[in-house]
Amino acid sequence: MAMQVTTFTAAVLGLLLLVLSYRVSKVRMSARISMGDGDNPLLVERMRAQANLAEYAPMLLILMGLVEYGTGYSVALGVIGVVTIVARLAHAIGMGRPAPNNYRVAGTAGTW
């Protein structure tokens, strides 16, 4: 059974994780910080944006995959996938702005 919604959502979230990981690496290289955060606020912000996606995405994708495997495609599942993608992107953008901000709030709410 092709799980198109879960596969698409995983692919987009995987690309977002790749971008966020690159942003962490870029700061690490420029600041010469190989381990930890070096008390660098920009690195902490980028690490948290990356880690937050890595914390939430796997369980969400597992649950989506189980639902899609068990019931097949549904519009509701497609909406959940799109909302998740938009929410995780908004959260990543919001992490780079002073809290509280609408991007981070929307990202958190959309993930929940």
Phi and psi restraints in degrees (value plus and minus 20) as a CYANA .aco file:
   2 ALA   PHI     -98.3   -58.3
   2 ALA   PSI     104.0   144.0
   3 MET   PHI    -122.5   -82.5
   3 MET   PSI      59.2    99.2
   4 GLN   PHI     -87.4   -47.4
   4 GLN   PSI     -60.9   -20.9
   5 VAL   PHI     -87.2   -47.2
   5 VAL   PSI     -67.3   -27.3
   6 THR   PHI     -84.5   -44.5
   6 THR   PSI     -62.6   -22.6
   7 THR   PHI     -82.9   -42.9
   7 THR   PSI     -64.9   -24.9
   8 PHE   PHI     -82.5   -42.5
   8 PHE   PSI     -66.6   -26.6
   9 THR   PHI     -81.2   -41.2
   9 THR   PSI     -64.2   -24.2
  10 ALA   PHI     -82.4   -42.4
  10 ALA   PSI     -60.4   -20.4
  11 ALA   PHI     -84.0   -44.0
  11 ALA   PSI     -66.0   -26.0
  12 VAL   PHI     -86.6   -46.6
  12 VAL   PSI     -64.0   -24.0
  13 LEU   PHI     -85.4   -45.4
  13 LEU   PSI     -54.0   -14.0
  14 GLY   PHI     -83.7   -43.7
  14 GLY   PSI     -62.1   -22.1
  15 LEU   PHI     -84.7   -44.7
  15 LEU   PSI     -61.2   -21.2
  16 LEU   PHI     -82.5   -42.5
  16 LEU   PSI     -61.6   -21.6
  17 LEU   PHI     -83.0   -43.0
  17 LEU   PSI     -58.3   -18.3
  18 LEU   PHI     -81.6   -41.6
  18 LEU   PSI     -64.9   -24.9
  19 VAL   PHI     -83.0   -43.0
  19 VAL   PSI     -66.3   -26.3
  20 LEU   PHI     -84.5   -44.5
  20 LEU   PSI     -56.8   -16.8
  21 SER   PHI     -86.4   -46.4
  21 SER   PSI     -60.7   -20.7
  22 TYR   PHI     -80.7   -40.7
  22 TYR   PSI     -61.6   -21.6
  23 ARG   PHI     -84.1   -44.1
  23 ARG   PSI     -56.5   -16.5
  24 VAL   PHI     -85.5   -45.5
  24 VAL   PSI     -68.4   -28.4
  25 SER   PHI     -80.8   -40.8
  25 SER   PSI     -58.7   -18.7
  26 LYS   PHI     -81.3   -41.3
  26 LYS   PSI     -65.2   -25.2
  27 VAL   PHI     -87.4   -47.4
  27 VAL   PSI     -61.9   -21.9
  28 ARG   PHI     -77.2   -37.2
  28 ARG   PSI     -65.5   -25.5
  29 MET   PHI     -86.7   -46.7
  29 MET   PSI     -65.6   -25.6
  30 SER   PHI     -88.7   -48.7
  30 SER   PSI     -52.7   -12.7
  31 ALA   PHI    -113.4   -73.4
  31 ALA   PSI     -24.3    15.7
  32 ARG   PHI      36.4    76.4
  32 ARG   PSI      30.5    70.5
  33 ILE   PHI    -136.7   -96.7
  33 ILE   PSI      88.3   128.3
  34 SER   PHI    -111.9   -71.9
  34 SER   PSI     -44.0    -4.0
  35 MET   PHI    -157.0  -117.0
  35 MET   PSI     122.6   162.6
  36 GLY   PHI      50.1    90.1
  36 GLY   PSI    -178.4  -138.4
  37 ASP   PHI    -131.8   -91.8
  37 ASP   PSI     -26.0    14.0
  38 GLY   PHI      37.3    77.3
  38 GLY   PSI       2.5    42.5
  39 ASP   PHI      36.4    76.4
  39 ASP   PSI       9.5    49.5
  40 ASN   PHI    -116.0   -76.0
  40 ASN   PSI      91.0   131.0
  41 PRO   PHI     -79.5   -39.5
  41 PRO   PSI     -56.5   -16.5
  42 LEU   PHI     -86.1   -46.1
  42 LEU   PSI     -60.7   -20.7
  43 LEU   PHI     -86.4   -46.4
  43 LEU   PSI     -61.2   -21.2
  44 VAL   PHI     -79.3   -39.3
  44 VAL   PSI     -66.6   -26.6
  45 GLU   PHI     -79.0   -39.0
  45 GLU   PSI     -66.3   -26.3
  46 ARG   PHI     -91.0   -51.0
  46 ARG   PSI     -56.5   -16.5
  47 MET   PHI     -83.6   -43.6
  47 MET   PSI     -60.8   -20.8
  48 ARG   PHI     -88.2   -48.2
  48 ARG   PSI     -58.0   -18.0
  49 ALA   PHI     -82.5   -42.5
  49 ALA   PSI     -63.5   -23.5
  50 GLN   PHI     -86.4   -46.4
  50 GLN   PSI     -68.3   -28.3
  51 ALA   PHI     -85.0   -45.0
  51 ALA   PSI     -56.1   -16.1
  52 ASN   PHI     -83.3   -43.3
  52 ASN   PSI     -62.4   -22.4
  53 LEU   PHI     -83.9   -43.9
  53 LEU   PSI     -64.2   -24.2
  54 ALA   PHI     -85.4   -45.4
  54 ALA   PSI     -45.4    -5.4
  55 GLU   PHI     -97.9   -57.9
  55 GLU   PSI     -59.4   -19.4
  56 TYR   PHI    -113.5   -73.5
  56 TYR   PSI     -55.1   -15.1
  57 ALA   PHI     -81.9   -41.9
  57 ALA   PSI     -65.3   -25.3
  58 PRO   PHI     -78.2   -38.2
  58 PRO   PSI     -68.5   -28.5
  59 MET   PHI     -84.0   -44.0
  59 MET   PSI     -61.7   -21.7
  60 LEU   PHI     -79.8   -39.8
  60 LEU   PSI     -65.7   -25.7
  61 LEU   PHI     -86.8   -46.8
  61 LEU   PSI     -56.7   -16.7
  62 ILE   PHI     -82.7   -42.7
  62 ILE   PSI     -67.4   -27.4
  63 LEU   PHI     -84.2   -44.2
  63 LEU   PSI     -63.1   -23.1
  64 MET   PHI     -80.4   -40.4
  64 MET   PSI     -63.8   -23.8
  65 GLY   PHI     -82.4   -42.4
  65 GLY   PSI     -61.1   -21.1
  66 LEU   PHI     -84.8   -44.8
  66 LEU   PSI     -63.1   -23.1
  67 VAL   PHI     -83.8   -43.8
  67 VAL   PSI     -66.8   -26.8
  68 GLU   PHI     -86.7   -46.7
  68 GLU   PSI     -57.6   -17.6
  69 TYR   PHI     -84.6   -44.6
  69 TYR   PSI     -61.3   -21.3
  70 GLY   PHI     -97.8   -57.8
  70 GLY   PSI     -53.2   -13.2
  71 THR   PHI    -139.9   -99.9
  71 THR   PSI     -32.7     7.3
  72 GLY   PHI      65.4   105.4
  72 GLY   PSI    -193.2  -153.2
  73 TYR   PHI     -85.6   -45.6
  73 TYR   PSI     122.7   162.7
  74 SER   PHI    -165.5  -125.5
  74 SER   PSI     132.4   172.4
  75 VAL   PHI     -81.0   -41.0
  75 VAL   PSI     -59.7   -19.7
  76 ALA   PHI     -79.1   -39.1
  76 ALA   PSI     -62.2   -22.2
  77 LEU   PHI     -85.9   -45.9
  77 LEU   PSI     -59.1   -19.1
  78 GLY   PHI     -81.5   -41.5
  78 GLY   PSI     -61.7   -21.7
  79 VAL   PHI     -84.3   -44.3
  79 VAL   PSI     -62.3   -22.3
  80 ILE   PHI     -80.2   -40.2
  80 ILE   PSI     -63.3   -23.3
  81 GLY   PHI     -81.4   -41.4
  81 GLY   PSI     -66.7   -26.7
  82 VAL   PHI     -85.5   -45.5
  82 VAL   PSI     -64.5   -24.5
  83 VAL   PHI     -80.7   -40.7
  83 VAL   PSI     -60.8   -20.8
  84 THR   PHI     -83.3   -43.3
  84 THR   PSI     -65.2   -25.2
  85 ILE   PHI     -80.8   -40.8
  85 ILE   PSI     -68.6   -28.6
  86 VAL   PHI     -83.9   -43.9
  86 VAL   PSI     -62.1   -22.1
  87 ALA   PHI     -84.1   -44.1
  87 ALA   PSI     -64.2   -24.2
  88 ARG   PHI     -87.9   -47.9
  88 ARG   PSI     -55.8   -15.8
  89 LEU   PHI     -86.8   -46.8
  89 LEU   PSI     -65.2   -25.2
  90 ALA   PHI     -81.2   -41.2
  90 ALA   PSI     -62.3   -22.3
  91 HIS   PHI     -82.5   -42.5
  91 HIS   PSI     -63.1   -23.1
  92 ALA   PHI     -82.1   -42.1
  92 ALA   PSI     -60.8   -20.8
  93 ILE   PHI     -85.3   -45.3
  93 ILE   PSI     -63.0   -23.0
  94 GLY   PHI     -85.7   -45.7
  94 GLY   PSI     -46.5    -6.5
  95 MET   PHI     -84.4   -44.4
  95 MET   PSI     -44.2    -4.2
  96 GLY   PHI    -108.9   -68.9
  96 GLY   PSI     -12.9    27.1
  97 ARG   PHI    -141.2  -101.2
  97 ARG   PSI     135.0   175.0
  98 PRO   PHI     -80.1   -40.1
  98 PRO   PSI     118.5   158.5
  99 ALA   PHI    -106.6   -66.6
  99 ALA   PSI     129.7   169.7
 100 PRO   PHI     -99.2   -59.2
 100 PRO   PSI     132.5   172.5
 101 ASN   PHI    -165.1  -125.1
 101 ASN   PSI     136.9   176.9
 102 ASN   PHI     -84.4   -44.4
 102 ASN   PSI     -53.2   -13.2
 103 TYR   PHI     -84.5   -44.5
 103 TYR   PSI     -68.1   -28.1
 104 ARG   PHI     -86.6   -46.6
 104 ARG   PSI     -61.0   -21.0
 105 VAL   PHI     -82.2   -42.2
 105 VAL   PSI     -67.1   -27.1
 106 ALA   PHI     -82.8   -42.8
 106 ALA   PSI     -60.3   -20.3
 107 GLY   PHI     -84.0   -44.0
 107 GLY   PSI     -63.1   -23.1
 108 THR   PHI     -86.9   -46.9
 108 THR   PSI     -67.1   -27.1
 109 ALA   PHI     -82.1   -42.1
 109 ALA   PSI     -63.2   -23.2
 110 GLY   PHI     -84.0   -44.0
 110 GLY   PSI     -54.4   -14.4
 111 THR   PHI     -89.2   -49.2
 111 THR   PSI     -61.7   -21.7
